[in-house]
Amino acid sequence: MSDAPRYDRGTIVLHWLTAALVVVMWLIAQFIDDFQGAGRIYARSSHILLGVVLIGVLAVRLFWRATGGRKLPPATTGLLQTAATAIHYCLYALLIAVVVAGVTNALVRGDNILNLYQLTSIAPGNTALRNNVEDVHGLLANAILILAGLHAAAALVHHFVWKDQVLRRMIPNL
């Protein structure tokens, strides 16, 4: 297994950092409304600030992928390779879309950031828009989790069923 081709350290770190941010932000979002008062402000602020970090990570990741990341040959061929490529592009598209929807959501809501800064709402009093943007943001986040789950399941099939070292490409060399 040590002979498996690997992505470079930057690609691996950016991949797992993206995955961790998405999962943590999704979990926070599931409980934001369970908090009251300042607790809700801090939970929502944590979600928003991690979203800002995700924007940075995604920008670096896309730049790195385009300019410096190690390119490996496809792990499979035919329909499986087409599906893998499609899933990767869909994940990137969904990440971009969820970030845009998240920024829009914060701006429509006029969120309070850590009780230090109040965003000015771009649509004060427009409850319908607020609800729609929030719903779109949530749907996109759920879609990312579902697609990422399929991505992870495929990696596990490669590792445990086909035993072809594909998962090894993205595991850090410890």
VMD Tcl script that builds the backbone (N, CA, C; Angstrom):
set m [mol new atoms 522]
animate dup $m
set s [atomselect $m all]
$s set {name element resname resid chain x y z} {
  {N N MET 1 A 0.809 -1.198 0.000}
  {CA C MET 1 A 0.000 0.000 0.000}
  {C C MET 1 A 0.852 1.263 0.000}
  {N N SER 2 A 2.093 1.203 0.439}
  {CA C SER 2 A 2.921 2.397 0.482}
  {C C SER 2 A 3.331 2.847 -0.912}
  {N N ASP 3 A 3.168 1.983 -1.939}
  {CA C ASP 3 A 3.522 2.351 -3.302}
  {C C ASP 3 A 2.408 3.098 -4.014}
  {N N ALA 4 A 1.262 3.277 -3.377}
  {CA C ALA 4 A 0.131 3.949 -4.012}
  {C C ALA 4 A 0.497 5.400 -4.320}
  {N N PRO 5 A 0.122 5.880 -5.512}
  {CA C PRO 5 A 0.367 7.298 -5.793}
  {C C PRO 5 A -0.491 8.145 -4.851}
  {N N ARG 6 A 0.059 9.267 -4.417}
  {CA C ARG 6 A -0.638 10.123 -3.463}
  {C C ARG 6 A -0.737 11.531 -4.013}
  {N N TYR 7 A -1.795 12.199 -3.574}
  {CA C TYR 7 A -1.862 13.622 -3.846}
  {C C TYR 7 A -0.841 14.315 -2.959}
  {N N ASP 8 A -0.483 15.527 -3.306}
  {CA C ASP 8 A 0.476 16.295 -2.515}
  {C C ASP 8 A -0.164 16.700 -1.182}
  {N N ARG 9 A 0.689 17.082 -0.251}
  {CA C ARG 9 A 0.243 17.439 1.099}
  {C C ARG 9 A -0.795 18.569 1.067}
  {N N GLY 10 A -0.577 19.587 0.233}
  {CA C GLY 10 A -1.514 20.706 0.153}
  {C C GLY 10 A -2.901 20.254 -0.273}
  {N N THR 11 A -2.969 19.421 -1.279}
  {CA C THR 11 A -4.251 18.907 -1.763}
  {C C THR 11 A -4.953 18.108 -0.676}
  {N N ILE 12 A -4.195 17.262 0.004}
  {CA C ILE 12 A -4.768 16.429 1.062}
  {C C ILE 12 A -5.283 17.291 2.211}
  {N N VAL 13 A -4.480 18.253 2.657}
  {CA C VAL 13 A -4.894 19.114 3.769}
  {C C VAL 13 A -6.141 19.912 3.387}
  {N N LEU 14 A -6.158 20.481 2.192}
  {CA C LEU 14 A -7.312 21.268 1.763}
  {C C LEU 14 A -8.567 20.401 1.633}
  {N N HIS 15 A -8.405 19.171 1.162}
  {CA C HIS 15 A -9.543 18.245 1.043}
  {C C HIS 15 A -10.160 17.970 2.412}
  {N N TRP 16 A -9.332 17.563 3.371}
  {CA C TRP 16 A -9.844 17.194 4.687}
  {C C TRP 16 A -10.300 18.407 5.486}
  {N N LEU 17 A -9.665 19.555 5.288}
  {CA C LEU 17 A -10.111 20.779 5.953}
  {C C LEU 17 A -11.492 21.181 5.433}
  {N N THR 18 A -11.692 21.069 4.130}
  {CA C THR 18 A -13.012 21.354 3.552}
  {C C THR 18 A -14.056 20.418 4.145}
  {N N ALA 19 A -13.745 19.127 4.176}
  {CA C ALA 19 A -14.690 18.144 4.706}
  {C C ALA 19 A -15.031 18.442 6.164}
  {N N ALA 20 A -14.018 18.743 6.969}
  {CA C ALA 20 A -14.253 19.023 8.388}
  {C C ALA 20 A -15.099 20.287 8.566}
  {N N LEU 21 A -14.793 21.328 7.813}
  {CA C LEU 21 A -15.571 22.561 7.916}
  {C C LEU 21 A -17.030 22.324 7.545}
  {N N VAL 22 A -17.267 21.587 6.472}
  {CA C VAL 22 A -18.644 21.325 6.037}
  {C C VAL 22 A -19.405 20.569 7.119}
  {N N VAL 23 A -18.805 19.543 7.676}
  {CA C VAL 23 A -19.487 18.743 8.699}
  {C C VAL 23 A -19.746 19.570 9.963}
  {N N VAL 24 A -18.748 20.292 10.434}
  {CA C VAL 24 A -18.912 21.090 11.657}
  {C C VAL 24 A -19.965 22.180 11.448}
  {N N MET 25 A -19.913 22.852 10.299}
  {CA C MET 25 A -20.896 23.906 10.035}
  {C C MET 25 A -22.306 23.335 9.926}
  {N N TRP 26 A -22.443 22.176 9.304}
  {CA C TRP 26 A -23.759 21.545 9.182}
  {C C TRP 26 A -24.290 21.181 10.569}
  {N N LEU 27 A -23.418 20.633 11.411}
  {CA C LEU 27 A -23.844 20.272 12.768}
  {C C LEU 27 A -24.262 21.506 13.569}
  {N N ILE 28 A -23.489 22.568 13.485}
  {CA C ILE 28 A -23.858 23.798 14.192}
  {C C ILE 28 A -25.221 24.279 13.707}
  {N N ALA 29 A -25.433 24.240 12.394}
  {CA C ALA 29 A -26.694 24.721 11.821}
  {C C ALA 29 A -27.897 23.930 12.328}
  {N N GLN 30 A -27.691 22.658 12.644}
  {CA C GLN 30 A -28.800 21.835 13.121}
  {C C GLN 30 A -29.282 22.263 14.500}
  {N N PHE 31 A -28.437 22.979 15.249}
  {CA C PHE 31 A -28.773 23.326 16.631}
  {C C PHE 31 A -28.865 24.823 16.899}
  {N N ILE 32 A -28.633 25.665 15.887}
  {CA C ILE 32 A -28.659 27.115 16.107}
  {C C ILE 32 A -29.960 27.555 16.761}
  {N N ASP 33 A -31.076 27.086 16.259}
  {CA C ASP 33 A -32.368 27.550 16.770}
  {C C ASP 33 A -32.722 26.971 18.136}
  {N N ASP 34 A -31.927 26.030 18.632}
  {CA C ASP 34 A -32.146 25.509 19.983}
  {C C ASP 34 A -31.598 26.460 21.047}
  {N N PHE 35 A -30.727 27.354 20.635}
  {CA C PHE 35 A -30.154 28.327 21.560}
  {C C PHE 35 A -31.080 29.533 21.686}
  {N N GLN 36 A -30.952 30.231 22.786}
  {CA C GLN 36 A -31.732 31.445 23.027}
  {C C GLN 36 A -30.777 32.611 23.259}
  {N N GLY 37 A -31.222 33.811 22.947}
  {CA C GLY 37 A -30.478 35.031 23.260}
  {C C GLY 37 A -29.066 35.035 22.709}
  {N N ALA 38 A -28.122 35.356 23.605}
  {CA C ALA 38 A -26.718 35.468 23.202}
  {C C ALA 38 A -26.171 34.126 22.703}
  {N N GLY 39 A -26.668 33.023 23.240}
  {CA C GLY 39 A -26.223 31.704 22.781}
  {C C GLY 39 A -26.498 31.507 21.300}
  {N N ARG 40 A -27.673 31.964 20.848}
  {CA C ARG 40 A -28.011 31.848 19.434}
  {C C ARG 40 A -27.111 32.762 18.591}
  {N N ILE 41 A -26.839 33.955 19.101}
  {CA C ILE 41 A -25.957 34.880 18.368}
  {C C ILE 41 A -24.578 34.258 18.204}
  {N N TYR 42 A -24.056 33.649 19.270}
  {CA C TYR 42 A -22.721 33.049 19.193}
  {C C TYR 42 A -22.706 31.787 18.323}
  {N N ALA 43 A -23.767 31.001 18.371}
  {CA C ALA 43 A -23.846 29.818 17.510}
  {C C ALA 43 A -23.917 30.232 16.038}
  {N N ARG 44 A -24.786 31.203 15.741}
  {CA C ARG 44 A -24.912 31.677 14.361}
  {C C ARG 44 A -23.607 32.346 13.915}
  {N N SER 45 A -22.994 33.122 14.806}
  {CA C SER 45 A -21.721 33.775 14.483}
  {C C SER 45 A -20.635 32.749 14.187}
  {N N SER 46 A -20.595 31.672 14.971}
  {CA C SER 46 A -19.616 30.606 14.724}
  {C C SER 46 A -19.829 30.007 13.345}
  {N N HIS 47 A -21.091 29.761 13.001}
  {CA C HIS 47 A -21.426 29.202 11.691}
  {C C HIS 47 A -20.976 30.163 10.579}
  {N N ILE 48 A -21.271 31.436 10.747}
  {CA C ILE 48 A -20.915 32.437 9.734}
  {C C ILE 48 A -19.404 32.578 9.614}
  {N N LEU 49 A -18.714 32.666 10.732}
  {CA C LEU 49 A -17.260 32.837 10.691}
  {C C LEU 49 A -16.564 31.611 10.115}
  {N N LEU 50 A -17.072 30.430 10.428}
  {CA C LEU 50 A -16.518 29.231 9.792}
  {C C LEU 50 A -16.818 29.242 8.290}
  {N N GLY 51 A -17.951 29.818 7.915}
  {CA C GLY 51 A -18.265 29.981 6.503}
  {C C GLY 51 A -17.255 30.875 5.806}
  {N N VAL 52 A -16.825 31.930 6.484}
  {CA C VAL 52 A -15.795 32.810 5.929}
  {C C VAL 52 A -14.484 32.033 5.761}
  {N N VAL 53 A -14.162 31.197 6.740}
  {CA C VAL 53 A -12.972 30.346 6.619}
  {C C VAL 53 A -13.140 29.401 5.428}
  {N N LEU 54 A -14.329 28.830 5.268}
  {CA C LEU 54 A -14.586 27.937 4.134}
  {C C LEU 54 A -14.398 28.670 2.812}
  {N N ILE 55 A -14.839 29.913 2.724}
  {CA C ILE 55 A -14.622 30.697 1.503}
  {C C ILE 55 A -13.131 30.780 1.196}
  {N N GLY 56 A -12.330 31.070 2.196}
  {CA C GLY 56 A -10.886 31.147 2.006}
  {C C GLY 56 A -10.284 29.815 1.600}
  {N N VAL 57 A -10.685 28.755 2.292}
  {CA C VAL 57 A -10.166 27.420 1.976}
  {C C VAL 57 A -10.568 27.023 0.561}
  {N N LEU 58 A -11.806 27.285 0.196}
  {CA C LEU 58 A -12.281 26.940 -1.143}
  {C C LEU 58 A -11.528 27.727 -2.213}
  {N N ALA 59 A -11.296 29.009 -1.968}
  {CA C ALA 59 A -10.535 29.823 -2.930}
  {C C ALA 59 A -9.119 29.276 -3.096}
  {N N VAL 60 A -8.458 28.982 -1.980}
  {CA C VAL 60 A -7.103 28.423 -2.038}
  {C C VAL 60 A -7.134 27.065 -2.731}
  {N N ARG 61 A -8.134 26.269 -2.408}
  {CA C ARG 61 A -8.228 24.930 -2.990}
  {C C ARG 61 A -8.410 24.987 -4.501}
  {N N LEU 62 A -9.286 25.849 -4.968}
  {CA C LEU 62 A -9.495 25.970 -6.416}
  {C C LEU 62 A -8.246 26.502 -7.109}
  {N N PHE 63 A -7.582 27.488 -6.496}
  {CA C PHE 63 A -6.335 28.011 -7.053}
  {C C PHE 63 A -5.269 26.925 -7.080}
  {N N TRP 64 A -5.136 26.201 -5.964}
  {CA C TRP 64 A -4.129 25.141 -5.874}
  {C C TRP 64 A -4.398 24.044 -6.899}
  {N N ARG 65 A -5.648 23.673 -7.039}
  {CA C ARG 65 A -6.015 22.630 -8.008}
  {C C ARG 65 A -5.668 23.060 -9.433}
  {N N ALA 66 A -5.858 24.349 -9.715}
  {CA C ALA 66 A -5.604 24.853 -11.064}
  {C C ALA 66 A -4.118 25.082 -11.349}
  {N N THR 67 A -3.326 25.343 -10.306}
  {CA C THR 67 A -1.949 25.755 -10.551}
  {C C THR 67 A -0.864 24.851 -9.969}
  {N N GLY 68 A -1.083 24.256 -8.810}
  {CA C GLY 68 A 0.038 23.589 -8.164}
  {C C GLY 68 A -0.201 22.197 -7.662}
  {N N GLY 69 A -1.448 21.798 -7.568}
  {CA C GLY 69 A -1.738 20.485 -7.005}
  {C C GLY 69 A -1.280 19.351 -7.901}
  {N N ARG 70 A -0.882 18.276 -7.284}
  {CA C ARG 70 A -0.438 17.100 -8.034}
  {C C ARG 70 A -1.621 16.459 -8.738}
  {N N LYS 71 A -1.451 16.196 -10.008}
  {CA C LYS 71 A -2.489 15.538 -10.804}
  {C C LYS 71 A -2.153 14.052 -10.884}
  {N N LEU 72 A -3.128 13.230 -10.557}
  {CA C LEU 72 A -2.930 11.782 -10.640}
  {C C LEU 72 A -3.760 11.239 -11.794}
  {N N PRO 73 A -3.334 10.120 -12.357}
  {CA C PRO 73 A -4.142 9.512 -13.420}
  {C C PRO 73 A -5.470 9.024 -12.843}
  {N N PRO 74 A -6.497 8.937 -13.685}
  {CA C PRO 74 A -7.793 8.446 -13.194}
  {C C PRO 74 A -7.644 7.076 -12.538}
  {N N ALA 75 A -8.422 6.866 -11.493}
  {CA C ALA 75 A -8.363 5.601 -10.759}
  {C C ALA 75 A -9.144 4.502 -11.470}
  {N N THR 76 A -10.123 4.893 -12.267}
  {CA C THR 76 A -10.952 3.930 -12.977}
  {C C THR 76 A -11.126 4.411 -14.418}
  {N N THR 77 A -11.926 3.689 -15.165}
  {CA C THR 77 A -12.193 4.079 -16.552}
  {C C THR 77 A -13.693 3.988 -16.810}
  {N N GLY 78 A -14.073 4.479 -17.960}
  {CA C GLY 78 A -15.454 4.331 -18.397}
  {C C GLY 78 A -16.447 5.081 -17.540}
  {N N LEU 79 A -17.582 4.422 -17.321}
  {CA C LEU 79 A -18.696 5.032 -16.605}
  {C C LEU 79 A -18.327 5.393 -15.163}
  {N N LEU 80 A -17.540 4.549 -14.512}
  {CA C LEU 80 A -17.130 4.856 -13.129}
  {C C LEU 80 A -16.293 6.138 -13.074}
  {N N GLN 81 A -15.395 6.315 -14.026}
  {CA C GLN 81 A -14.578 7.522 -14.051}
  {C C GLN 81 A -15.434 8.744 -14.359}
  {N N THR 82 A -16.366 8.594 -15.274}
  {CA C THR 82 A -17.280 9.688 -15.596}
  {C C THR 82 A -18.089 10.079 -14.357}
  {N N ALA 83 A -18.585 9.085 -13.628}
  {CA C ALA 83 A -19.354 9.357 -12.408}
  {C C ALA 83 A -18.484 10.031 -11.357}
  {N N ALA 84 A -17.260 9.565 -11.183}
  {CA C ALA 84 A -16.354 10.160 -10.193}
  {C C ALA 84 A -16.062 11.618 -10.538}
  {N N THR 85 A -15.783 11.881 -11.801}
  {CA C THR 85 A -15.517 13.249 -12.229}
  {C C THR 85 A -16.738 14.127 -12.018}
  {N N ALA 86 A -17.906 13.620 -12.375}
  {CA C ALA 86 A -19.149 14.381 -12.212}
  {C C ALA 86 A -19.399 14.705 -10.741}
  {N N ILE 87 A -19.167 13.742 -9.862}
  {CA C ILE 87 A -19.374 13.972 -8.428}
  {C C ILE 87 A -18.406 15.034 -7.911}
  {N N HIS 88 A -17.153 14.971 -8.340}
  {CA C HIS 88 A -16.191 15.980 -7.898}
  {C C HIS 88 A -16.614 17.381 -8.346}
  {N N TYR 89 A -17.009 17.513 -9.605}
  {CA C TYR 89 A -17.444 18.825 -10.096}
  {C C TYR 89 A -18.730 19.282 -9.403}
  {N N CYS 90 A -19.627 18.355 -9.149}
  {CA C CYS 90 A -20.866 18.705 -8.434}
  {C C CYS 90 A -20.560 19.162 -7.008}
  {N N LEU 91 A -19.615 18.504 -6.352}
  {CA C LEU 91 A -19.242 18.932 -5.002}
  {C C LEU 91 A -18.672 20.344 -5.009}
  {N N TYR 92 A -17.800 20.640 -5.961}
  {CA C TYR 92 A -17.268 22.005 -6.065}
  {C C TYR 92 A -18.391 23.001 -6.338}
  {N N ALA 93 A -19.280 22.674 -7.279}
  {CA C ALA 93 A -20.390 23.577 -7.611}
  {C C ALA 93 A -21.293 23.792 -6.401}
  {N N LEU 94 A -21.583 22.725 -5.680}
  {CA C LEU 94 A -22.427 22.851 -4.487}
  {C C LEU 94 A -21.736 23.672 -3.399}
  {N N LEU 95 A -20.429 23.492 -3.235}
  {CA C LEU 95 A -19.700 24.291 -2.242}
  {C C LEU 95 A -19.788 25.777 -2.579}
  {N N ILE 96 A -19.588 26.099 -3.844}
  {CA C ILE 96 A -19.682 27.499 -4.262}
  {C C ILE 96 A -21.109 28.009 -4.049}
  {N N ALA 97 A -22.088 27.222 -4.452}
  {CA C ALA 97 A -23.490 27.638 -4.318}
  {C C ALA 97 A -23.892 27.811 -2.861}
  {N N VAL 98 A -23.469 26.903 -1.991}
  {CA C VAL 98 A -23.860 27.013 -0.577}
  {C C VAL 98 A -23.196 28.218 0.078}
  {N N VAL 99 A -21.980 28.537 -0.336}
  {CA C VAL 99 A -21.299 29.724 0.192}
  {C C VAL 99 A -22.018 30.993 -0.267}
  {N N VAL 100 A -22.380 31.050 -1.539}
  {CA C VAL 100 A -23.114 32.214 -2.044}
  {C C VAL 100 A -24.456 32.346 -1.316}
  {N N ALA 101 A -25.152 31.231 -1.159}
  {CA C ALA 101 A -26.435 31.258 -0.442}
  {C C ALA 101 A -26.238 31.643 1.025}
  {N N GLY 102 A -25.148 31.192 1.632}
  {CA C GLY 102 A -24.875 31.533 3.032}
  {C C GLY 102 A -24.587 33.013 3.214}
  {N N VAL 103 A -23.782 33.582 2.329}
  {CA C VAL 103 A -23.496 35.017 2.393}
  {C C VAL 103 A -24.791 35.796 2.177}
  {N N THR 104 A -25.575 35.378 1.194}
  {CA C THR 104 A -26.858 36.034 0.931}
  {C C THR 104 A -27.769 35.925 2.143}
  {N N ASN 105 A -27.794 34.760 2.761}
  {CA C ASN 105 A -28.614 34.541 3.949}
  {C C ASN 105 A -28.228 35.512 5.070}
  {N N ALA 106 A -26.929 35.631 5.335}
  {CA C ALA 106 A -26.467 36.528 6.399}
  {C C ALA 106 A -26.816 37.981 6.079}
  {N N LEU 107 A -26.712 38.344 4.803}
  {CA C LEU 107 A -27.009 39.725 4.414}
  {C C LEU 107 A -28.508 40.012 4.432}
  {N N VAL 108 A -29.323 39.057 4.026}
  {CA C VAL 108 A -30.778 39.250 4.078}
  {C C VAL 108 A -31.231 39.342 5.531}
  {N N ARG 109 A -30.679 38.501 6.368}
  {CA C ARG 109 A -31.065 38.491 7.779}
  {C C ARG 109 A -30.558 39.721 8.525}
  {N N GLY 110 A -29.388 40.218 8.099}
  {CA C GLY 110 A -28.767 41.295 8.866}
  {C C GLY 110 A -28.233 40.761 10.176}
  {N N ASP 111 A -27.465 39.683 10.080}
  {CA C ASP 111 A -27.007 38.986 11.292}
  {C C ASP 111 A -26.074 39.820 12.158}
  {N N ASN 112 A -26.101 39.491 13.439}
  {CA C ASN 112 A -25.238 40.078 14.452}
  {C C ASN 112 A -24.038 39.130 14.588}
  {N N ILE 113 A -22.831 39.676 14.444}
  {CA C ILE 113 A -21.631 38.850 14.527}
  {C C ILE 113 A -20.978 39.059 15.894}
  {N N LEU 114 A -21.097 38.033 16.740}
  {CA C LEU 114 A -20.460 37.993 18.062}
  {C C LEU 114 A -20.808 39.200 18.947}
  {N N ASN 115 A -21.953 39.803 18.711}
  {CA C ASN 115 A -22.337 41.014 19.442}
  {C C ASN 115 A -21.324 42.142 19.260}
  {N N LEU 116 A -20.516 42.044 18.189}
  {CA C LEU 116 A -19.516 43.074 17.907}
  {C C LEU 116 A -19.850 43.878 16.659}
  {N N TYR 117 A -20.551 43.230 15.722}
  {CA C TYR 117 A -20.848 43.893 14.455}
  {C C TYR 117 A -22.208 43.434 13.952}
  {N N GLN 118 A -23.005 44.384 13.549}
  {CA C GLN 118 A -24.329 44.089 13.007}
  {C C GLN 118 A -24.296 44.294 11.493}
  {N N LEU 119 A -24.543 43.214 10.745}
  {CA C LEU 119 A -24.668 43.359 9.296}
  {C C LEU 119 A -25.954 44.121 8.986}
  {N N THR 120 A -25.904 44.994 8.025}
  {CA C THR 120 A -27.091 45.716 7.592}
  {C C THR 120 A -27.877 44.817 6.648}
  {N N SER 121 A -29.130 44.591 6.940}
  {CA C SER 121 A -29.969 43.742 6.105}
  {C C SER 121 A -30.172 44.389 4.741}
  {N N ILE 122 A -30.038 43.590 3.684}
  {CA C ILE 122 A -30.276 44.108 2.336}
  {C C ILE 122 A -31.760 44.034 1.971}
  {N N ALA 123 A -32.561 43.406 2.813}
  {CA C ALA 123 A -34.003 43.294 2.567}
  {C C ALA 123 A -34.752 43.322 3.897}
  {N N PRO 124 A -34.666 44.426 4.622}
  {CA C PRO 124 A -35.315 44.473 5.937}
  {C C PRO 124 A -36.820 44.248 5.825}
  {N N GLY 125 A -37.315 43.380 6.682}
  {CA C GLY 125 A -38.751 43.116 6.729}
  {C C GLY 125 A -39.269 42.154 5.670}
  {N N ASN 126 A -38.420 41.686 4.768}
  {CA C ASN 126 A -38.867 40.782 3.712}
  {C C ASN 126 A -38.752 39.342 4.217}
  {N N THR 127 A -39.747 38.917 4.967}
  {CA C THR 127 A -39.733 37.590 5.588}
  {C C THR 127 A -39.755 36.472 4.557}
  {N N ALA 128 A -40.487 36.663 3.480}
  {CA C ALA 128 A -40.565 35.620 2.436}
  {C C ALA 128 A -39.190 35.387 1.822}
  {N N LEU 129 A -38.481 36.452 1.486}
  {CA C LEU 129 A -37.130 36.314 0.919}
  {C C LEU 129 A -36.207 35.653 1.935}
  {N N ARG 130 A -36.292 36.110 3.156}
  {CA C ARG 130 A -35.457 35.548 4.227}
  {C C ARG 130 A -35.683 34.038 4.350}
  {N N ASN 131 A -36.925 33.610 4.368}
  {CA C ASN 131 A -37.238 32.187 4.487}
  {C C ASN 131 A -36.773 31.408 3.253}
  {N N ASN 132 A -36.965 31.985 2.076}
  {CA C ASN 132 A -36.545 31.303 0.844}
  {C C ASN 132 A -35.033 31.132 0.773}
  {N N VAL 133 A -34.297 32.181 1.097}
  {CA C VAL 133 A -32.829 32.107 1.050}
  {C C VAL 133 A -32.325 31.106 2.084}
  {N N GLU 134 A -32.916 31.138 3.265}
  {CA C GLU 134 A -32.528 30.188 4.317}
  {C C GLU 134 A -32.816 28.750 3.881}
  {N N ASP 135 A -33.972 28.530 3.239}
  {CA C ASP 135 A -34.320 27.182 2.757}
  {C C ASP 135 A -33.355 26.709 1.675}
  {N N VAL 136 A -33.020 27.595 0.741}
  {CA C VAL 136 A -32.075 27.231 -0.327}
  {C C VAL 136 A -30.721 26.884 0.271}
  {N N HIS 137 A -30.254 27.699 1.199}
  {CA C HIS 137 A -28.964 27.449 1.861}
  {C C HIS 137 A -28.977 26.073 2.546}
  {N N GLY 138 A -30.049 25.775 3.249}
  {CA C GLY 138 A -30.162 24.486 3.935}
  {C C GLY 138 A -30.232 23.314 2.969}
  {N N LEU 139 A -30.986 23.466 1.885}
  {CA C LEU 139 A -31.082 22.397 0.884}
  {C C LEU 139 A -29.732 22.126 0.233}
  {N N LEU 140 A -29.014 23.182 -0.101}
  {CA C LEU 140 A -27.690 23.012 -0.704}
  {C C LEU 140 A -26.729 22.326 0.276}
  {N N ALA 141 A -26.793 22.722 1.551}
  {CA C ALA 141 A -25.935 22.099 2.569}
  {C C ALA 141 A -26.257 20.614 2.701}
  {N N ASN 142 A -27.539 20.281 2.712}
  {CA C ASN 142 A -27.930 18.866 2.788}
  {C C ASN 142 A -27.475 18.107 1.546}
  {N N ALA 143 A -27.573 18.734 0.380}
  {CA C ALA 143 A -27.131 18.091 -0.858}
  {C C ALA 143 A -25.631 17.800 -0.817}
  {N N ILE 144 A -24.851 18.743 -0.261}
  {CA C ILE 144 A -23.407 18.508 -0.133}
  {C C ILE 144 A -23.154 17.290 0.748}
  {N N LEU 145 A -23.849 17.226 1.883}
  {CA C LEU 145 A -23.639 16.089 2.781}
  {C C LEU 145 A -24.006 14.772 2.122}
  {N N ILE 146 A -25.097 14.751 1.383}
  {CA C ILE 146 A -25.511 13.518 0.702}
  {C C ILE 146 A -24.478 13.125 -0.348}
  {N N LEU 147 A -24.076 14.083 -1.178}
  {CA C LEU 147 A -23.111 13.776 -2.231}
  {C C LEU 147 A -21.745 13.411 -1.647}
  {N N ALA 148 A -21.339 14.101 -0.597}
  {CA C ALA 148 A -20.074 13.776 0.065}
  {C C ALA 148 A -20.151 12.388 0.700}
  {N N GLY 149 A -21.319 12.020 1.202}
  {CA C GLY 149 A -21.501 10.670 1.742}
  {C C GLY 149 A -21.348 9.611 0.664}
  {N N LEU 150 A -21.898 9.868 -0.513}
  {CA C LEU 150 A -21.707 8.942 -1.643}
  {C C LEU 150 A -20.239 8.874 -2.047}
  {N N HIS 151 A -19.587 10.012 -2.047}
  {CA C HIS 151 A -18.158 10.097 -2.354}
  {C C HIS 151 A -17.354 9.245 -1.361}
  {N N ALA 152 A -17.660 9.394 -0.088}
  {CA C ALA 152 A -16.967 8.622 0.951}
  {C C ALA 152 A -17.278 7.133 0.828}
  {N N ALA 153 A -18.539 6.800 0.539}
  {CA C ALA 153 A -18.914 5.385 0.367}
  {C C ALA 153 A -18.161 4.771 -0.804}
  {N N ALA 154 A -18.027 5.523 -1.890}
  {CA C ALA 154 A -17.281 5.019 -3.045}
  {C C ALA 154 A -15.816 4.778 -2.674}
  {N N ALA 155 A -15.235 5.699 -1.894}
  {CA C ALA 155 A -13.846 5.515 -1.457}
  {C C ALA 155 A -13.704 4.259 -0.608}
  {N N LEU 156 A -14.693 3.998 0.249}
  {CA C LEU 156 A -14.646 2.797 1.090}
  {C C LEU 156 A -14.827 1.524 0.257}
  {N N VAL 157 A -15.661 1.568 -0.766}
  {CA C VAL 157 A -15.808 0.416 -1.676}
  {C C VAL 157 A -14.476 0.156 -2.364}
  {N N HIS 158 A -13.845 1.219 -2.845}
  {CA C HIS 158 A -12.519 1.052 -3.465}
  {C C HIS 158 A -11.562 0.373 -2.493}
  {N N HIS 159 A -11.578 0.810 -1.250}
  {CA C HIS 159 A -10.608 0.319 -0.268}
  {C C HIS 159 A -10.907 -1.108 0.203}
  {N N PHE 160 A -12.154 -1.363 0.584}
  {CA C PHE 160 A -12.475 -2.634 1.219}
  {C C PHE 160 A -12.965 -3.712 0.264}
  {N N VAL 161 A -13.575 -3.333 -0.839}
  {CA C VAL 161 A -14.105 -4.327 -1.772}
  {C C VAL 161 A -13.133 -4.562 -2.920}
  {N N TRP 162 A -12.757 -3.482 -3.587}
  {CA C TRP 162 A -11.881 -3.625 -4.751}
  {C C TRP 162 A -10.400 -3.639 -4.384}
  {N N LYS 163 A -10.092 -3.192 -3.170}
  {CA C LYS 163 A -8.716 -3.191 -2.652}
  {C C LYS 163 A -7.714 -2.612 -3.664}
  {N N ASP 164 A -8.076 -1.461 -4.224}
  {CA C ASP 164 A -7.269 -0.890 -5.297}
  {C C ASP 164 A -6.458 0.352 -4.913}
  {N N GLN 165 A -6.360 0.672 -3.669}
  {CA C GLN 165 A -5.516 1.746 -3.148}
  {C C GLN 165 A -5.982 3.161 -3.494}
  {N N VAL 166 A -7.187 3.317 -4.022}
  {CA C VAL 166 A -7.677 4.653 -4.365}
  {C C VAL 166 A -7.811 5.521 -3.121}
  {N N LEU 167 A -8.333 4.982 -2.046}
  {CA C LEU 167 A -8.486 5.755 -0.813}
  {C C LEU 167 A -7.132 6.252 -0.317}
  {N N ARG 168 A -6.125 5.470 -0.511}
  {CA C ARG 168 A -4.775 5.797 -0.052}
  {C C ARG 168 A -4.256 7.098 -0.660}
  {N N ARG 169 A -4.768 7.488 -1.821}
  {CA C ARG 169 A -4.327 8.711 -2.491}
  {C C ARG 169 A -4.562 9.956 -1.636}
  {N N MET 170 A -5.624 9.920 -0.832}
  {CA C MET 170 A -6.025 11.117 -0.092}
  {C C MET 170 A -5.797 10.988 1.415}
  {N N ILE 171 A -5.178 9.906 1.843}
  {CA C ILE 171 A -4.863 9.727 3.264}
  {C C ILE 171 A -3.498 10.335 3.544}
  {N N PRO 172 A -3.399 11.188 4.572}
  {CA C PRO 172 A -2.105 11.793 4.888}
  {C C PRO 172 A -1.060 10.721 5.193}
  {N N ASN 173 A 0.146 10.997 4.759}
  {CA C ASN 173 A 1.269 10.104 5.027}
  {C C ASN 173 A 1.827 10.453 6.399}
  {N N LEU 174 A 1.427 9.677 7.390}
  {CA C LEU 174 A 1.818 9.999 8.769}
  {C C LEU 174 A 3.143 9.412 9.146}
}
mol reanalyze $m
mol bondsrecalc $m
mol representation Tube
mol addrep $m
